[in-house]
C-alpha cells in the first residue's frame, strides 16, 4: 500500500502504509515493523521525530486545510 500522510489539526503528522524514515545522515530508523507512526509538529516531543502527545499538553494549534500548490519553479 502506498503511504498516506495525514496532517492532524492541532496535532501530529500521521504516516501509514509502506514507508521508510531516514535521519539527516540517510540512516533508517528501526520502526520495529510499524506501518503507522506519528511525527511531531509542535517541537515539544521527548521522542523526536516521533509524536508523544506533547501537543495536547502545550496547547499546540495549527490548522492545515488541503489546498492546491502552485507549479514548481523551473530549475535553472
C-alpha positions as CSV (number, residue, x, y, z in Angstrom):
1,X,0.0,0.0,0.0
2,X,1.3,3.4,-0.9
3,X,2.0,5.7,2.1
4,X,-0.8,8.0,3.2
5,X,0.2,11.2,5.1
6,X,-2.4,12.9,7.2
7,X,-1.8,16.3,8.8
8,X,-3.9,16.4,12.0
9,X,-5.4,19.7,13.1
10,X,-3.5,20.8,16.2
11,X,-1.6,17.6,16.3
12,X,0.9,15.3,14.6
13,X,1.6,14.1,11.1
14,X,0.4,10.5,10.7
15,X,2.0,8.2,8.2
16,X,0.6,4.9,7.3
17,X,1.4,2.2,4.7
18,X,4.8,1.3,3.2
19,X,7.5,3.9,4.1
20,X,11.0,4.4,5.4
21,X,12.1,7.3,7.7
22,X,15.7,8.4,7.4
23,X,17.8,10.6,9.7
24,X,19.9,13.5,8.4
25,X,22.7,11.1,7.5
26,X,20.5,8.9,5.5
27,X,20.3,6.1,8.1
28,X,16.9,4.5,8.5
29,X,15.0,4.4,11.8
30,X,14.2,0.9,13.0
31,X,10.4,1.1,13.2
32,X,10.1,-2.4,14.5
33,X,7.6,-3.4,11.8
34,X,5.2,-0.5,12.4
35,X,3.1,0.5,9.4
36,X,1.6,3.5,11.2
37,X,3.5,6.2,13.0
38,X,3.0,9.9,14.0
39,X,5.6,12.6,13.6
40,X,5.9,15.6,16.0
41,X,4.9,19.0,14.6
42,X,4.8,21.0,17.9
43,X,8.5,20.6,18.7
44,X,7.9,19.5,22.3
45,X,8.1,15.7,22.0
46,X,10.6,13.9,24.1
47,X,10.8,11.3,21.4
48,X,11.5,13.4,18.3
49,X,10.9,13.0,15.5
50,X,8.0,10.9,16.8
51,X,4.9,12.3,18.5
52,X,4.4,11.6,22.2
53,X,1.2,13.6,22.6
54,X,3.0,16.7,24.0
55,X,1.0,18.9,21.6
56,X,-2.0,18.4,23.8
57,X,-0.1,19.5,27.0
58,X,1.4,22.7,25.4
59,X,-1.8,23.7,23.6
60,X,-0.3,23.5,20.1
61,X,-2.6,25.0,17.4
62,X,-2.1,24.6,13.7
63,X,-4.8,24.0,11.0
64,X,-3.6,22.9,7.6
65,X,-6.5,22.5,5.2
66,X,-5.8,20.9,1.9
67,X,-5.1,23.3,-0.9
68,X,-3.6,23.4,-4.4
69,X,0.0,24.3,-4.6
70,X,1.4,26.4,-7.5
71,X,3.5,24.6,-10.1
72,X,7.2,24.2,-9.1
73,X,9.6,26.9,-10.4
74,X,11.8,25.7,-13.2
75,X,15.3,24.7,-12.2
76,X,18.0,27.0,-13.6
